[in-house]
Every structure is written in C-alpha cells, then in structure tokens.
C-alpha cells in the first residue's frame, strides 16, 4: 500500500502514553509507555473487498447452517438471509470488481443484522412477545431477584446475542395482613426490540384471627383491621377474654373500655363493652382488632362481685381480679335498676330513693316501689 494513503490514529491513551506512526508504513503504530517495558508496536492491514466479501459470506452461511437457526429466528428474516447467501454465491471473488463484492458483503451483513430473534430467554425462562406492548416479557414474574451479571440471551449457536438489562425502581405493596409484595422491572432493548422482565417478591405469611377471620386494609396503607363481636360479658360484666389469638400463634392484649347499657336492643336492654387490641408487625403494618362483648340485661340477676351499686358499670382497671368476690365488702343484690321504662311512668332509676342499712359489713339498697 502506498505510503500516506491511509493513516491510523489511536485515541484514549492513558496519561503519559504517546503514539508514533512508522515513516515506512502508515499502518504501523508504536505506543510508547512511561515504562519502556509496556511499549508496544502494532501493524494494521486494510481488508480488501474480496476478503471482506468472503468473511461476510462465511459468517452468513455458518449461521444459516446452525441446527437451531429455525427455532432461533423468524421465517421472514431467515429467508432474507438465505436469499442474500444465494446471491453472493453467484459471484466469483477472484474476478468480481471491488464495488460488486462490497455491495454483496453489505447485503450479507445487513441480512445477518436483520435476523429477528424469537428464542429470547432470561433466568432460565423463555420470553414471550406481547403484541399490545410490542415487548418481549415473561408470562409470570420472577419470584426472586436475579444476579446482576445475568443477561437476556437469544439467537443460534454461532450467533449468540446477550443483552444486559437495566434495573428499574421498585414498588412496595401491602397485599394481605402480614404480607408485602415488591414489584420491580428489568428493561432492555436490542435491534429495535424491547424487553421487560417483571419481578414480584412476596414476603411474609398472611395473619388472621385464630378462627381464620381476615384483616382488611389498603395496599397503599399500613393499617389492617378486623372486627370481633362474638364475645360475652359474664354476670359481673367481665369480658370472656383479655387477649386476641392470631393465626401465627401470637397473642395481643386487649384494652377494654367501660360497660354501657343499651336500652334499644331487639330483645331488650343489653350490656356492652368495647375493646381494642393493636400490634405493629416487623414489616411496618399495624394490626387492629376491634372487639365487642355483651350480655342481656337481667333484672333478677343476683350480684355480689363488687360491681357498682348504681349503674353496674365495669371498671377495666379494678382492684380485685374478676370473679374474686368479697362478700365482706360488697352486697348481694340485683342487676341495676335499668329496666325498660313502664308506660306512663318515669324509669325506676329516675325516681329511686336510696336508703342504706348496715348489718356488719353488708350494705343493701332497695328501690322504692
């Protein structure tokens, strides 16, 4: 090659490195390093049209001969490659002109580049093409985060293509009490094709009440609640439980309020008490159980357990444990006078006088008839 017709210049050399071109051969370049032992000399050679043609033809023929080519590419692009190979085989690299050979080589290279891969895989799973989004994706999201070095792969044996995906931001959702889902996408593009790898990581096990009653809440929030109304008050207006049992074997203490008398019950007045049990999980969710305990009002019920002699309202913080009667301090009487109002007369408790009579440590109260 005549001197001066082609020159080679290398860019991006490390600091302190220099390059020099041979006066005798413009394609011979010497890289001089600060350390002479690292200096190197390279000689480049221009590829002739015939050499490039033969190289392009060989590559195209090898791909077309791959046993997995039919499964790796769609039929239209594979047929286009076959046609380019057929046209190239009609040429004689020794007699055809450089322009003709260059044009044929371009056609072969374009046919190879135009092969549409249809066997893309990632993390051992096959991707499917979604016509609506024009994207290659997985039918089922991955349930674990893949390795950072994993790539989307496709193509045939001699033309394997690897596409590195990019990690997108993640979204955390609360799907059930005790359960969170983290959604994330890996995206990529290659040759006009787009890829989306969905990832959905589920953590935790659903927590319910022991009987299977489920909590309800919002996936965008962290508060989960359930109502538990099946509790009873005993004759002393004490609720039948002081804790809530959950499906995971844990318990939550209940904070009870005061008893109140509801005169509007369908079957008559009803004593009711409300309570709340709350627990915060490690995932940030808050579980709240809203409890209600009740019993029917009974005018004939004898009491002797320290309940209030006026309204029999239960104090959630008593001095004595429920059920522990102290007959020396408390009377034996009847359920408080909150009977349904009689027609034409004011309620008993509104017109009652209270008189006391002491007999030792026993105190009784009678309502005026």
Backbone torsions as a table, in degrees:
resi	resn	phi	psi	omega
1	UNK	NA	129.3	-178.9
2	UNK	-58.9	140.0	-179.5
3	UNK	-63.3	139.1	176.0
4	UNK	91.2	-9.1	-179.2
5	UNK	-75.6	-26.3	-179.9
6	UNK	-142.4	140.1	178.5
7	UNK	-130.4	150.6	-179.7
8	UNK	-117.9	128.7	176.3
9	UNK	-128.7	127.3	-179.8
10	UNK	-102.3	131.2	-179.1
11	UNK	-108.8	164.0	175.7
12	UNK	75.5	30.8	179.0
13	UNK	-72.3	148.8	177.3
14	UNK	-63.3	159.4	178.5
15	UNK	-58.4	133.5	178.6
16	UNK	93.2	-12.6	179.7
17	UNK	-88.3	147.9	175.7
18	UNK	-135.3	163.5	178.3
19	UNK	-131.6	151.2	178.3
20	UNK	-141.7	141.5	-178.6
21	UNK	-100.7	137.0	-179.6
22	UNK	-65.1	137.1	177.3
23	UNK	-68.8	-28.2	-178.0
24	UNK	-84.7	-28.2	-177.8
25	UNK	-141.3	107.3	-177.6
26	UNK	-65.2	-9.8	178.7
27	UNK	-97.1	6.3	176.6
28	UNK	-106.9	120.8	-175.2
29	UNK	-123.3	135.8	176.2
30	UNK	-111.2	129.3	176.8
31	UNK	-102.1	118.2	-179.0
32	UNK	-100.3	120.1	-179.5
33	UNK	-98.8	157.6	175.1
34	UNK	-55.2	-34.7	174.4
35	UNK	-96.2	111.0	-177.4
36	UNK	-53.0	-27.9	-178.6
37	UNK	-67.4	-19.9	-179.4
38	UNK	-95.7	-3.1	-179.9
39	UNK	-68.8	144.4	-178.2
40	UNK	-139.8	153.8	175.6
41	UNK	-121.5	129.9	-178.3
42	UNK	-122.2	140.3	176.5
43	UNK	-117.9	123.4	-179.1
44	UNK	-103.3	149.2	177.8
45	UNK	-130.6	132.9	177.1
46	UNK	-71.7	138.7	179.3
47	UNK	-85.0	130.9	179.6
48	UNK	-74.1	162.6	178.9
49	UNK	-60.2	-38.4	-179.6
50	UNK	-67.0	-42.9	179.6
51	UNK	-63.8	-42.5	-179.5
52	UNK	-65.1	-40.8	179.0
53	UNK	-59.8	-48.3	-177.9
54	UNK	-65.5	-36.6	178.6
55	UNK	-66.4	-44.1	179.4
56	UNK	-65.0	-40.4	-179.9
57	UNK	-65.2	-42.9	-179.8
58	UNK	-61.8	-43.4	179.8
59	UNK	-63.0	-44.3	-179.4
60	UNK	-63.6	-43.2	-179.7
61	UNK	-65.1	-37.2	179.6
62	UNK	-64.9	-43.9	179.4
63	UNK	-63.7	-43.9	-178.5
64	UNK	-64.8	-27.6	-178.4
65	UNK	-84.9	-9.7	178.8
66	UNK	-57.2	135.6	-179.1
67	UNK	-65.4	-26.7	-178.9
68	UNK	-98.2	11.0	-177.6
69	UNK	-62.7	-39.6	-178.2
70	UNK	-62.6	-36.6	179.2
71	UNK	-82.5	-21.7	-175.2
72	UNK	-83.4	-29.6	-173.7
73	UNK	-126.8	156.1	176.7
74	UNK	-75.5	158.4	-171.6
75	UNK	-62.5	-40.5	-175.9
76	UNK	-62.0	-47.4	-178.5
77	UNK	-71.4	-31.2	178.0
78	UNK	-70.8	-36.6	176.1
79	UNK	-65.5	-37.9	178.5
80	UNK	-63.5	-37.9	176.8
81	UNK	-65.9	-41.5	179.2
82	UNK	-62.1	-38.6	178.7
83	UNK	-66.5	-42.7	178.9
84	UNK	-62.1	-37.6	178.1
85	UNK	-66.7	-43.4	179.7
86	UNK	-61.5	-42.3	178.8
87	UNK	-65.7	-38.7	-178.2
88	UNK	-68.4	-33.9	-178.5
89	UNK	-67.9	-16.6	179.1
90	UNK	-78.1	-12.5	-177.6
91	UNK	-93.9	150.3	174.5
92	UNK	-106.9	112.3	-176.4
93	UNK	-61.1	-22.3	-178.9
94	UNK	-82.4	-22.9	-175.9
95	UNK	-115.7	-25.0	-178.6
96	UNK	-68.8	147.6	-179.7
97	UNK	-71.9	162.9	-178.3
98	UNK	-61.2	-37.8	-178.8
99	UNK	-64.4	-44.4	179.7
100	UNK	-63.4	-44.3	-179.6
101	UNK	-66.3	-39.2	179.3
102	UNK	-64.8	-39.4	179.1
103	UNK	-65.5	-41.0	179.0
104	UNK	-65.9	-40.3	178.8
105	UNK	-64.1	-40.1	177.4
106	UNK	-60.8	-42.4	179.8
107	UNK	-62.5	-40.3	178.4
108	UNK	-66.0	-45.0	-179.4
109	UNK	-63.2	-39.9	179.5
110	UNK	-67.2	-36.6	178.7
111	UNK	-66.2	-38.8	177.6
112	UNK	-66.8	-45.8	-179.8
113	UNK	-65.6	-26.9	-177.9
114	UNK	-85.9	0.0	177.4
115	UNK	-62.5	123.2	-179.6
116	UNK	-91.9	112.3	-179.1
117	UNK	-73.9	134.3	-179.4
118	UNK	-126.8	12.7	179.9
119	UNK	-121.1	40.3	-179.1
120	UNK	-65.6	139.4	177.0
121	UNK	-136.1	157.3	174.9
122	UNK	-153.4	132.5	177.4
123	UNK	56.1	36.1	178.0
124	UNK	79.0	5.0	-179.6
125	UNK	-117.8	145.5	-179.0
126	UNK	-83.5	134.2	177.9
127	UNK	-86.6	146.1	177.2
128	UNK	-114.6	151.0	-178.6
129	UNK	-90.1	125.8	178.9
130	UNK	-98.2	111.0	-176.6
131	UNK	-64.7	-32.0	-177.5
132	UNK	-66.6	-42.0	-177.8
133	UNK	-101.4	-2.5	-177.6
134	UNK	52.5	46.5	-174.8
135	UNK	-137.7	142.4	171.7
136	UNK	-83.9	128.2	-176.2
137	UNK	-149.5	175.4	177.1
138	UNK	-96.1	140.2	178.6
139	UNK	-67.0	-34.7	179.9
140	UNK	-123.1	129.3	-179.9
141	UNK	-59.8	149.7	174.1
142	UNK	-68.0	144.3	-179.9
143	UNK	-100.1	12.4	176.5
144	UNK	-152.6	157.3	-179.9
145	UNK	-78.4	122.9	-179.6
146	UNK	-71.2	166.8	178.1
147	UNK	-66.8	151.3	-177.3
148	UNK	-67.6	-18.0	-178.5
149	UNK	-97.1	1.9	180.0
150	UNK	-74.9	143.1	-177.6
151	UNK	-128.9	157.2	172.4
152	UNK	-78.8	126.2	-175.7
153	UNK	-123.8	152.7	178.4
154	UNK	-168.9	-178.5	-179.5
155	UNK	98.1	-175.3	-178.5
156	UNK	-99.5	179.7	-173.2
157	UNK	-55.1	-45.7	-176.6
158	UNK	-91.7	-0.6	-177.7
159	UNK	-137.0	54.4	-178.1
160	UNK	-74.9	131.4	-177.7
161	UNK	-116.0	134.2	178.0
162	UNK	-121.9	130.6	-178.9
163	UNK	-122.6	115.8	178.7
164	UNK	-77.1	129.1	178.8
165	UNK	-84.4	161.7	177.2
166	UNK	-111.9	136.7	-177.8
167	UNK	-82.6	127.4	176.9
168	UNK	-94.3	171.1	-179.8
169	UNK	-67.5	155.6	-177.2
170	UNK	-104.4	158.7	178.8
171	UNK	-127.6	128.5	180.0
172	UNK	-100.4	130.6	179.4
173	UNK	-127.2	144.6	172.3
174	UNK	-95.2	110.2	-175.2
175	UNK	-97.3	-33.8	178.4
176	UNK	-145.8	164.0	175.2
177	UNK	-63.8	120.5	-178.5
178	UNK	90.3	-3.3	-175.7
179	UNK	-125.3	134.7	174.5
180	UNK	-126.8	150.8	175.9
181	UNK	-123.7	132.8	176.0
182	UNK	-110.7	117.0	179.7
183	UNK	-102.9	136.0	-179.1
184	UNK	-151.7	150.0	178.5
185	UNK	-119.6	144.5	166.9
186	UNK	-107.9	131.7	-177.5
187	UNK	-124.3	156.2	178.5
188	UNK	-165.1	168.4	175.6
189	UNK	-148.2	149.7	179.2
190	UNK	-162.3	128.6	175.6
191	UNK	55.4	36.3	-179.3
192	UNK	83.4	-0.4	179.2
193	UNK	-100.7	144.6	177.7
194	UNK	-112.1	148.9	-178.6
195	UNK	-130.2	143.6	174.1
196	UNK	-141.3	119.6	179.2
197	UNK	-108.7	105.3	179.9
198	UNK	-79.1	141.9	177.2
199	UNK	-127.1	131.4	177.5
200	UNK	-135.0	111.4	-177.8
201	UNK	-107.1	117.6	-179.6
202	UNK	-99.4	128.8	-180.0
203	UNK	-125.7	136.1	177.1
204	UNK	97.3	169.9	177.5
205	UNK	-124.4	140.1	-177.6
206	UNK	-58.5	137.7	176.4
207	UNK	-109.6	130.2	177.1
208	UNK	-129.0	178.0	168.0
209	UNK	-67.0	163.7	-176.2
210	UNK	-57.7	-32.2	-178.8
211	UNK	-83.8	3.9	177.7
212	UNK	96.7	-4.1	178.2
213	UNK	-62.8	130.0	-172.4
214	UNK	-94.4	149.5	173.1
215	UNK	-80.0	153.4	175.6
216	UNK	-121.7	147.8	-179.6
217	UNK	-172.6	-176.8	-178.6
218	UNK	-105.4	141.1	179.6
219	UNK	-68.0	-17.8	178.2
220	UNK	-94.1	-3.1	-179.5
221	UNK	-121.9	177.1	-177.1
222	UNK	-116.6	2.5	-177.9
223	UNK	-97.8	126.3	-179.8
224	UNK	-126.7	129.7	-174.5
225	UNK	-128.9	158.9	174.4
226	UNK	-150.4	147.8	179.6
227	UNK	-105.9	131.2	-179.1
228	UNK	-125.5	100.4	-173.5
229	UNK	-107.4	8.6	-173.1
230	UNK	-90.2	22.6	-176.4
231	UNK	-99.1	156.8	-176.3
232	UNK	-119.7	150.6	169.5
233	UNK	-95.3	140.5	176.7
234	UNK	-82.6	-176.4	-176.1
235	UNK	-62.7	-19.9	178.4
236	UNK	-96.5	11.0	-179.1
237	UNK	63.6	35.9	173.2
238	UNK	-103.8	133.8	178.8
239	UNK	-67.4	155.4	-174.9
240	UNK	-79.0	0.9	178.6
241	UNK	-153.0	155.1	174.9
242	UNK	-121.6	13.5	-180.0
243	UNK	-153.5	160.0	176.6
244	UNK	-113.0	129.9	179.0
245	UNK	-96.9	132.2	-179.7
246	UNK	-105.5	166.1	-176.2
247	UNK	-67.1	-21.2	179.7
248	UNK	-86.9	7.2	177.7
249	UNK	91.2	-7.8	-179.9
250	UNK	-86.3	165.7	177.8
251	UNK	-129.3	154.6	177.6
252	UNK	-124.3	127.2	177.6
253	UNK	-66.8	145.6	-178.8
254	UNK	-101.3	134.8	172.1
255	UNK	-102.3	110.0	-177.4
256	UNK	-93.5	150.7	175.3
257	UNK	-93.8	-152.7	179.1
258	UNK	-96.8	155.2	175.6
259	UNK	-76.3	145.3	175.9
260	UNK	-133.6	151.5	-179.8
261	UNK	-101.5	120.7	179.2
262	UNK	-102.1	109.6	-177.7
263	UNK	-77.2	-4.6	-173.0
264	UNK	-98.6	15.0	179.9
265	UNK	-61.7	149.7	-177.3
266	UNK	-61.6	-34.6	-178.8
267	UNK	-105.7	14.5	-178.9
268	UNK	121.7	-179.2	-178.4
269	UNK	-58.6	147.2	-177.6
270	UNK	-135.0	132.4	171.0
271	UNK	-81.5	132.0	179.2
272	UNK	-133.5	154.3	176.6
273	UNK	-144.4	135.8	179.1
274	UNK	-108.6	146.6	178.9
275	UNK	-144.3	164.1	-179.2
276	UNK	-137.2	138.5	174.5
277	UNK	-128.0	127.2	-175.0
278	UNK	-130.9	141.5	177.6
279	UNK	-144.9	137.4	175.8
280	UNK	-103.7	125.3	-177.8
281	UNK	-84.1	166.3	179.3
282	UNK	-63.2	-27.1	-179.3
283	UNK	-83.2	5.0	177.6
284	UNK	94.8	-9.8	179.2
285	UNK	-73.7	146.9	176.8
286	UNK	-113.0	122.3	178.6
287	UNK	-99.9	129.6	179.3
288	UNK	-128.6	127.3	176.7
289	UNK	-110.2	122.4	178.5
290	UNK	-102.2	112.9	-173.7
291	UNK	-106.4	152.9	173.6
292	UNK	-138.0	130.9	174.9
293	UNK	-121.1	147.3	-176.0
294	UNK	-155.3	165.7	170.3
295	UNK	-157.2	156.4	179.1
296	UNK	-74.4	144.7	175.7
297	UNK	-68.6	137.0	-177.5
298	UNK	-134.7	111.4	-176.5
299	UNK	-69.2	-22.0	-176.7
300	UNK	-95.7	-1.1	-175.5
301	UNK	-70.4	125.8	176.4
302	UNK	-81.7	142.0	179.7
303	UNK	-128.4	154.2	177.4
304	UNK	-168.4	35.9	-170.5
305	UNK	-118.1	11.8	179.2
306	UNK	93.1	8.4	178.0
307	UNK	-68.2	157.8	-179.8
308	UNK	-58.1	136.5	179.6
309	UNK	-80.2	-5.7	179.7
310	UNK	-99.1	-57.3	-175.0
311	UNK	-120.4	-6.9	179.7
312	UNK	57.3	33.5	176.1
313	UNK	-80.7	135.7	-177.5
314	UNK	-83.8	130.5	175.4
315	UNK	-89.7	120.6	-177.2
316	UNK	-68.3	-6.8	179.3
317	UNK	-127.2	65.6	-175.5
318	UNK	-77.5	165.1	175.1
319	UNK	-80.9	-25.8	-177.4
320	UNK	-113.4	144.6	178.8
321	UNK	-66.5	140.4	-179.5
322	UNK	-56.4	137.3	178.9
323	UNK	93.3	-14.5	-178.7
324	UNK	-90.0	85.3	-176.8
325	UNK	-71.0	146.3	174.6
326	UNK	-129.0	88.8	-174.8
327	UNK	-67.5	-13.1	178.0
328	UNK	-74.0	-25.8	-175.2
329	UNK	-107.5	-24.9	-170.2
330	UNK	-121.1	151.4	-174.5
331	UNK	-84.5	163.6	168.0
332	UNK	-103.7	112.1	-175.3
333	UNK	-138.7	-144.5	-179.1
334	UNK	-127.0	165.5	175.6
335	UNK	-53.7	142.7	-173.8
336	UNK	-52.7	151.1	-173.4
337	UNK	-75.9	72.8	175.7
338	UNK	-120.0	41.1	179.3
339	UNK	-65.9	157.5	177.8
340	UNK	-57.5	140.0	-179.6
341	UNK	-58.0	138.5	175.6
342	UNK	-83.2	148.3	-177.0
343	UNK	-63.2	129.0	176.3
344	UNK	83.1	-2.6	-179.0
345	UNK	-128.2	153.8	177.5
346	UNK	-75.1	155.6	179.4
347	UNK	-56.8	150.7	-176.5
348	UNK	-56.3	-45.4	-174.2
349	UNK	-68.4	-17.3	179.9
350	UNK	-82.4	-18.8	-177.4
351	UNK	-123.2	19.6	-174.9
352	UNK	-88.9	134.0	168.3
353	UNK	-95.1	149.2	179.5
354	UNK	-116.3	122.4	177.3
355	UNK	-121.3	145.4	-176.2
356	UNK	-117.2	143.4	175.5
357	UNK	-140.3	121.7	-175.9
358	UNK	-97.6	138.2	175.6
359	UNK	-139.1	94.0	-173.6
360	UNK	69.5	-122.5	-179.9
361	UNK	-103.4	8.3	-175.0
362	UNK	-100.0	135.6	-179.5
363	UNK	-126.4	129.0	-180.0
364	UNK	-122.5	158.6	-179.6
365	UNK	-132.8	136.3	177.9
366	UNK	-124.2	143.3	176.5
367	UNK	-94.2	140.8	178.1
368	UNK	-66.4	130.2	179.8
369	UNK	-80.6	NA	NA
